[in-house]
Amino acid sequence: MRLNKIIVGASAFAMAAALSAGVGSADASADKVEGSVSDKISIDYKNQTLKLAELDDTKISVAFPTVKDKKVGADKNLCTYDVDSKKVDVDLSTLNVTKDNYIKVWGNKNKVPVIVKIPAATQLGKGTVKDNKITVVDKAKAEVKVALDYAIGNGEFNPQAADTGDKATAIDVANYTQLGATVRVRTSASEELTNVKLLELTAQEYAVGKSTTEKVSVYEATGTFAGKEAKVKVPKMANAPKIKVDWTKGTVTLPKGAEYRVNTIGDSAALGDGFNPGDKLVLTAVGTSVDVNKGTVLDFEKGGDIDVRTAKTDKKPASKYLSFVYGAKATYYVDGNSPAAPSPDGKKVDDSVYDAVSSSVKDKDSDGKEVVAISYARTKGAGKTATSGAITISNKDANGDYQYLLLSGDSITAPTADAKGVKTIKAKAGDVTLKLKNKNAQKLYVRKAAVTKGNSLAWATDWVEVMSLTKTDMVPSFTKTAK
C-alpha cells in the first residue's frame, strides 16, 4: 500500500515488476539504477526543464513526492507524457526554487522509479550599494559569494561571475547612478546537469514512507535553479552643485565640500570613481568654499573646461558633475597719437596740438574696425596754463558695452577687476563727455564690459590705459599699441 502511494497510476503488474527488480536495491557502484531511466535524464537549470532523451519507453510518468528526513512520502501532481522522437521535456518552472525539490521519474518499460533532488537556491536578503557596486547578503546575513544575475528594470538578466577570491560578488552599477534604478538580483542557475554527470553522482537510498525495508534511489544534484529575485534600489545621484561665476572679476567660486578637475577641451578620458585625471583633482576643505581662479586654474588666453561635483562622504556618494566650459578673454589695445612734447628751449608749445588728440580701443581679433573712439581737448586760457579740459568717449560697437574709469592723484596704480566707480557706456548710447579740472594728475582706463546674460557669455577684458594727463598743464600722453 505504501508503494501504491508512490507509484501512483502504475498498474499492479508494474508494482510487482518494480518489487521484483529490487526497488530498494540501488547499487552505489553501478553506473545507473537498473530498470530505470536514470541514464536518460538531464536537467537544464537555466530553463528549469528536466529532459529525457533516447528513450525506449512510449510513456513517461513524473511526480513530485514529499520528502522529509530522507523518507519519501506521497506523490503530488502526477504527470504523464507521450514520448515523441524518443524524448520528453518536463517543465519545472512552477517549482518553488527556495526549497529542495524532488522529481520522480519512471517509464512504462523502465518501471523502476528514480528521484532527482534539486537543492534550494540561495535566498537573497538585503542589497547594499557602495562605491557604485551592489553586494547582497543571504537570509542568514552572510555575504553572497556565488555567481549572480542582475537585470535593470524590466530588462534581461546579465550574468555576474563570482570573485575568484573570497570577496562578495559585486555588481557594477555606475552606469545607472545618474537617474537611479531598480536592480533585480538573483543567484545564477547552474550549468546543465547532463545524464553523464548525473550518473557520476552516487544514487542515495531513501526510505519509502515509514517503511524500514522499502527503498527508492535518489540522485542528489549539486546544481540549483536561478534563485528568487531580490530588488535593490540604486539611489539617484544628487544634482551637481551650483557655482558662482563672476564674469567681471574673472573668478569661479565653488561651494563647500566640492571638488573639481581641469580638463583640456575635448578631453574624453573616463571619469571613474576617482574623478581622474589624478593630479588635476582638487578637493576643497570641508566647510569652506574655494575660488578656482587662485593660482592658474582658469586659462584666459585659450579658454577651458572645468568639471565640478560635490565630493563623496562616508554617508553619501559623489554628486553629478557640472561641466563649466568658458571661452578666452578678449584682448583690446590702444592706437593713440601723442602730441609733441614741449620745446626743450622752454618756449610754450602751441595749444592747438592738444585740441584734437584722439585714440581708439580696437578688437584685436576683429577686422580692425574701430570700436571705441576717444578724443581730448583742453580749455584754452588766453596765454595762461590750462585749467580744464574734456574727454569724449564714443562707443561704436553696436553689440557690446564698454566701461571706463578715470583716476586722479599723484601716484596712480592700475585698477583691479572689481574696482569701484566704474562707469558703463551701453551699445549705441552715443558720446560721453568727461569734464576735467587741473587739480591732480589723471589717467583714463577703458575695458569691454562682461557679458552676463544670453548664450554668448564673456569675461570683462583687462583694463587698458588710454591716456594720462599731467597736473601742470593737462598735457595728454597716449600709450601707443598698449594691450
C-alpha positions in Angstrom: 0.0 0.0 0.0 2.9 2.4 0.7 4.3 1.7 -2.8 0.9 2.3 -4.3 1.1 5.9 -2.9 4.5 6.3 -4.6 3.8 4.8 -8.0 0.5 6.4 -8.5 -1.2 5.3 -11.7 1.1 2.4 -12.2 -0.5 -1.0 -12.8 -0.4 -3.9 -10.4 1.9 -5.6 -12.8 4.2 -2.5 -12.8 4.3 -2.6 -9.0 5.2 -6.2 -8.9 7.8 -5.7 -11.6 9.3 -2.9 -9.5 9.5 -5.1 -6.5 10.9 -8.0 -8.4 13.5 -5.6 -9.9 14.6 -4.5 -6.5 13.3 -1.0 -5.9 15.2 -0.9 -2.7 18.5 -2.3 -4.0 20.2 0.8 -5.5 23.8 -0.2 -6.3 26.1 2.6 -5.3 28.8 1.2 -7.7 26.6 0.9 -10.7 26.6 3.5 -13.5 22.8 3.6 -13.4 19.9 2.2 -11.5 18.9 -0.9 -13.4 15.5 -1.0 -14.8 15.2 2.9 -14.6 15.5 5.9 -16.9 18.5 7.2 -14.8 20.8 7.2 -17.8 18.3 9.2 -19.8 17.9 12.2 -17.5 19.5 15.7 -17.8 18.5 18.9 -16.0 18.5 22.3 -17.7 18.7 24.6 -14.7 18.6 27.8 -16.7 15.4 26.9 -18.4 14.0 24.9 -15.5 13.5 21.8 -17.5 14.1 18.1 -16.9 15.0 16.4 -20.2 14.8 12.7 -21.1 16.3 11.5 -24.4 17.0 8.3 -26.3 14.0 6.7 -24.6 12.7 3.2 -25.4 9.6 3.9 -23.3 6.5 5.2 -25.0 5.1 6.8 -21.9 6.9 8.7 -19.1 5.4 9.4 -15.7 6.6 12.3 -13.5 5.6 13.0 -9.9 6.7 15.4 -7.1 6.8 13.4 -3.9 7.0 15.0 -0.5 10.3 14.1 1.3 11.3 14.6 4.9 14.4 13.2 6.7 15.2 11.1 3.7 11.8 9.5 3.8 9.7 9.6 0.6 6.0 10.3 1.2 3.0 10.6 -1.1 3.3 11.8 -4.7 1.9 15.1 -5.8 0.9 16.4 -9.3 1.3 13.2 -11.2 2.0 14.0 -14.9 2.0 11.6 -17.8 3.8 12.3 -21.1 3.7 10.5 -24.5 7.2 10.1 -25.9 7.9 12.0 -29.1 11.0 11.2 -31.1 12.4 9.3 -28.1 12.5 12.4 -25.9 10.4 14.3 -23.3 10.9 17.7 -21.8 9.3 18.3 -18.4 8.6 21.9 -17.4 9.7 22.6 -13.8 9.1 26.3 -13.8 6.3 26.1 -11.2 8.6 24.7 -8.6 9.5 26.8 -5.6 13.2 27.5 -6.0 13.6 28.5 -2.4 13.1 24.9 -1.2 14.5 21.5 -2.0 12.6 19.9 -4.9 12.2 16.2 -5.6 11.2 14.9 -9.1 10.4 11.2 -9.5 10.5 9.7 -13.0 9.7 6.3 -14.5 8.5 4.8 -17.8 6.1 2.2 -19.0 9.1 0.0 -19.8 11.8 1.2 -17.4 9.5 1.0 -14.4 11.9 1.4 -11.5 11.3 5.0 -10.2 14.2 7.3 -9.9 14.1 10.5 -7.9 16.3 13.6 -8.6 16.8 16.1 -5.8 17.4 19.7 -6.8 18.6 21.7 -3.8 17.1 25.1 -2.9 18.7 28.1 -4.4 20.3 30.7 -2.1 17.7 33.1 -0.8 18.9 36.7 -1.0 18.4 39.2 1.7 19.3 42.9 1.7 21.4 44.5 -1.0 23.8 47.4 -0.4 25.1 50.0 -2.8 28.5 51.4 -2.1 31.1 52.9 -4.4 28.8 52.2 -7.3 28.7 48.5 -6.6 25.9 46.2 -5.3 26.6 43.4 -2.9 24.0 41.2 -1.3 23.6 39.0 1.8 21.6 35.8 2.2 18.8 35.2 4.7 21.4 34.5 7.3 23.0 37.9 6.6 26.2 36.3 5.2 27.8 37.9 2.1 26.8 36.1 -1.1 29.9 35.0 -3.0 28.4 32.8 -5.7 27.6 33.9 -9.2 24.7 36.3 -9.6 22.4 37.5 -12.4 21.1 41.1 -12.5 18.6 43.0 -14.6 17.7 46.7 -14.7 14.0 47.4 -14.5 12.2 45.0 -16.8 15.3 44.2 -18.8 17.0 40.9 -19.4 19.3 39.3 -16.9 23.0 39.7 -17.2 25.5 37.2 -15.6 27.9 38.5 -12.9 30.7 36.0 -12.2 31.7 35.4 -8.6 35.1 36.8 -7.5 37.9 34.3 -7.8 39.0 35.2 -4.2 36.9 35.2 -1.1 35.1 38.5 -1.7 31.4 39.1 -2.0 30.2 39.1 -5.6 29.9 42.8 -6.7 27.7 44.1 -9.4 28.9 47.3 -11.1 26.0 49.8 -11.3 28.0 53.0 -12.1 26.1 53.4 -15.4 22.8 53.6 -13.6 23.5 56.1 -10.9 22.7 59.3 -12.8 18.9 58.8 -12.6 18.8 55.9 -10.2 17.5 52.4 -11.0 15.8 49.3 -9.6 18.1 46.3 -10.0 16.7 42.8 -9.8 19.3 40.4 -8.4 19.2 36.6 -8.1 21.7 33.7 -7.8 22.7 32.3 -11.1 21.4 29.0 -12.4 23.9 26.2 -12.5 25.2 24.7 -15.8 23.2 21.9 -17.2 23.5 18.6 -15.4 23.8 16.1 -18.3 22.9 12.4 -18.0 26.7 11.6 -17.8 27.2 14.0 -14.9 24.1 12.7 -13.2 25.5 9.2 -13.3 28.7 10.4 -11.7 26.6 11.0 -8.6 26.1 8.2 -6.1 22.5 7.1 -6.0 21.3 7.5 -2.4 18.8 5.2 -0.8 15.7 6.9 0.8 13.1 5.1 2.8 9.6 4.8 1.4 7.2 6.3 3.9 7.6 4.8 7.3 8.9 1.5 6.0 12.3 0.3 7.0 12.7 -2.1 4.2 11.3 -0.5 1.0 13.8 1.9 -0.6 14.0 4.2 -3.6 17.0 5.6 -5.4 17.6 9.4 -5.2 20.3 11.4 -7.1 21.2 14.4 -5.0 22.2 17.0 -7.6 24.6 19.9 -6.6 23.2 22.4 -9.1 20.3 24.8 -8.5 17.8 26.8 -10.4 18.3 30.5 -10.6 17.3 32.0 -7.2 14.3 34.1 -6.3 14.7 37.7 -7.3 15.6 40.4 -4.8 15.2 44.1 -5.7 17.9 46.6 -4.9 17.3 50.3 -5.3 20.2 52.3 -6.7 19.7 55.9 -5.5 19.7 58.8 -7.9 22.8 60.9 -7.8 22.4 64.3 -6.2 22.4 67.1 -8.7 25.6 68.9 -9.4 26.5 71.8 -7.1 25.9 75.4 -8.2 28.9 77.5 -8.9 29.2 81.3 -8.8 30.9 82.8 -11.9 31.9 86.5 -11.8 32.5 87.4 -15.4 33.8 90.8 -14.4 36.3 89.7 -11.8 37.2 86.6 -13.7 36.5 84.1 -10.9 34.6 80.9 -10.4 33.7 80.1 -6.8 32.8 76.6 -5.7 30.6 75.8 -2.7 31.9 73.9 0.4 32.5 70.2 0.0 33.0 70.4 -3.8 35.8 69.1 -5.9 36.9 70.0 -9.4 39.1 68.9 -12.2 40.6 70.9 -15.0 40.2 69.4 -18.5 41.5 70.1 -21.9 38.6 71.0 -24.2 37.6 67.8 -25.9 39.2 65.6 -23.3 37.3 62.2 -23.4 39.1 60.5 -20.5 36.8 58.4 -18.4 35.9 59.8 -15.0 36.0 56.7 -12.9 35.2 56.9 -9.2 38.4 58.8 -8.6 37.3 61.6 -10.8 40.6 61.3 -12.8 43.0 62.6 -14.1 44.7 62.3 -10.7 46.9 65.3 -10.1 44.3 67.7 -11.6 41.9 66.7 -8.8 41.5 69.3 -6.1 39.3 68.6 -3.1 38.1 71.7 -1.2 38.3 71.6 2.6 35.0 70.6 4.2 33.0 73.6 5.4 34.8 76.0 3.1 34.4 77.3 -0.4 37.2 77.9 -2.9 37.9 80.4 -5.7 39.4 78.4 -8.5 41.0 81.5 -10.0 43.6 81.4 -7.3 46.7 80.1 -8.9 46.5 79.3 -12.6 43.3 77.3 -12.9 41.5 79.5 -15.4 43.1 79.8 -18.8 42.0 83.2 -20.0 44.2 83.0 -23.1 42.8 79.9 -24.6 39.6 79.2 -22.6 39.0 75.9 -20.8 36.7 73.3 -19.2 36.2 72.6 -15.5 34.1 69.8 -14.1 32.7 70.3 -10.6 30.8 68.0 -8.3 30.1 67.5 -4.6 32.6 65.2 -3.1 31.5 61.9 -1.7 31.4 61.4 2.1 31.1 58.4 4.4 27.3 58.6 4.0 26.7 59.9 0.5 28.2 59.2 -2.9 29.6 61.9 -5.1 27.1 64.0 -7.0 26.6 64.5 -10.7 29.2 66.9 -12.1 28.7 70.3 -13.8 30.8 71.0 -16.8 31.7 74.7 -16.9 33.1 75.5 -20.4 34.3 79.0 -20.9 35.9 81.0 -23.7 39.1 83.0 -23.8 39.2 86.6 -22.6 39.2 89.1 -25.4 42.2 91.4 -25.8 42.0 95.1 -26.7 44.7 97.6 -27.4 45.1 101.4 -27.8 46.1 103.0 -31.1 46.9 106.5 -29.9 48.5 109.7 -31.3 50.6 111.6 -28.7 51.1 115.3 -29.2 54.6 116.8 -29.5 56.5 117.3 -26.2 57.1 120.9 -25.0 60.1 122.5 -26.7 63.4 121.9 -25.0 64.2 125.6 -25.1 61.4 126.3 -22.7 59.2 128.1 -25.2 55.5 127.5 -24.9 54.1 124.9 -27.4 51.0 125.9 -29.4 47.9 124.8 -27.5 46.3 123.7 -30.7 48.2 120.4 -30.7 46.1 119.3 -27.7 42.8 120.2 -29.2 42.2 117.1 -31.3 44.2 114.3 -29.9 42.4 111.0 -30.4 42.8 107.4 -29.5 40.8 104.2 -30.1 40.4 100.8 -28.5 40.2 98.1 -31.1 39.3 94.4 -31.0 42.5 92.5 -31.6 40.7 89.6 -33.3 38.4 91.7 -35.5 39.0 93.1 -38.9 40.5 96.2 -37.4 37.4 98.3 -37.2 37.3 101.0 -34.5 35.0 100.0 -31.6 35.7 102.9 -29.1 36.9 106.4 -30.1 38.3 108.8 -27.6 39.2 112.5 -28.1 40.6 115.1 -25.8 40.6 118.9 -25.8 41.9 121.4 -23.3 40.1 124.6 -22.4 42.2 127.5 -23.6 43.3 130.0 -21.1 44.4 133.1 -23.2 48.1 132.5 -22.7 47.7 131.0 -19.2 48.2 127.5 -18.2 45.1 125.4 -19.0 42.9 124.8 -16.0 40.4 122.4 -17.5 39.7 120.1 -20.4 37.3 117.4 -21.6 37.5 113.8 -22.8 34.9 112.5 -25.2 34.3 108.7 -25.4 32.2 107.2 -28.1 31.1 103.5 -28.1 31.0 102.5 -31.8 30.4 98.8 -31.0 26.7 98.1 -31.7 26.9 94.7 -29.9 28.9 95.4 -26.7 29.1 97.6 -23.6 32.3 99.4 -22.6 33.4 100.7 -19.3 35.8 103.4 -18.2 37.4 104.6 -15.0 39.1 108.0 -14.5 41.6 108.0 -11.7 43.3 111.1 -10.2 46.2 111.5 -7.9 50.0 111.9 -7.7 50.5 108.1 -7.6 48.0 106.1 -9.7 48.2 102.3 -9.9 46.3 100.2 -12.4 42.7 99.4 -11.3 41.7 96.0 -10.2 39.0 94.0 -12.0 36.5 94.8 -9.2 37.5 98.5 -8.8 34.9 101.0 -7.6 33.4 103.9 -9.5 33.4 102.1 -12.9 31.0 103.7 -15.4 29.4 101.8 -18.3 28.7 103.1 -21.8 25.9 101.0 -23.4 26.0 100.0 -27.0 24.6 102.7 -29.2 24.5 105.1 -26.2 26.2 108.0 -28.0 29.0 110.1 -26.8 30.0 110.6 -23.1 32.0 113.7 -22.2 34.2 113.8 -19.1 34.9 117.4 -17.9 38.3 117.7 -16.2 39.8 120.2 -13.8 43.5 120.8 -13.4 43.9 119.6 -9.8 45.8 116.3 -10.0 47.4 114.0 -12.5 44.8 111.8 -14.1 44.6 108.6 -16.0 41.8 107.1 -18.1 41.3 103.3 -18.3 38.8 101.5 -20.7 37.7 97.9 -21.0 34.9 95.9 -22.7 32.2 95.0 -20.1 31.5 91.4 -19.2 28.5 89.7 -20.9 26.5 88.0 -18.2 23.3 87.2 -20.0 22.3 85.2 -23.1 24.1 82.5 -24.9 27.4 84.4 -25.5 28.7 84.9 -22.0 32.1 86.6 -21.9 34.7 87.8 -19.4 35.3 91.5 -19.0 38.6 92.4 -20.7 41.6 93.6 -18.8 41.8 97.4 -18.2 43.6 99.3 -21.0 45.3 102.6 -20.0 44.3 105.0 -22.7 45.9 108.3 -21.6 47.4 110.1 -18.7 47.2 113.8 -18.0 49.9 115.9 -16.2 48.9 118.1 -13.3 50.6 121.3 -14.5 49.2 122.0 -17.9 47.0 118.9 -18.6 49.2 117.6 -21.4 47.9 114.2 -22.6 50.0 111.2 -23.2 48.6 108.2 -25.1 50.0 104.7 -24.7 50.5 103.6 -28.3 49.6 100.0 -29.1 49.3 99.1 -25.4 47.3 96.0 -24.7 
